[in-house]
């Protein structure tokens, strides 16, 4: 009886050790997979940042060649107006939202309205 209990206890300890080793191996595999996903996401983020940086430089070059010099506030204002316009807001609602006249909004959007009409 004592030998049977000792053998059963030994087998249970052995099974516990095997289980712990397998869990540790599984955890390492999962950790490696997480690391790989993390690295691929970071690579994609770096690629996107590089693309954005290049686009910003291209825009700066084009703006300088065109002779357009806008202050930071003017760029922000124009960006907001274009964003609203691209989201299908009416010119009147954009003017109301930005608290400027409709004619001023039309004047600012004229280059973008012309290119939009040309495509039709």
Protein Blocks (a to p, Z undefined) as FASTA:
>chain_A
ZZmmmmmmmmmmmmmmmmmmmmmmmmmmmmmmmmmmmmmmmmmmmmmmmmmmmmmmmmmm
mmmmnopacdfklmmmmmmmmmmmmnopafklmmmmnopafklmmmmmmmmmmmmmmmZZ
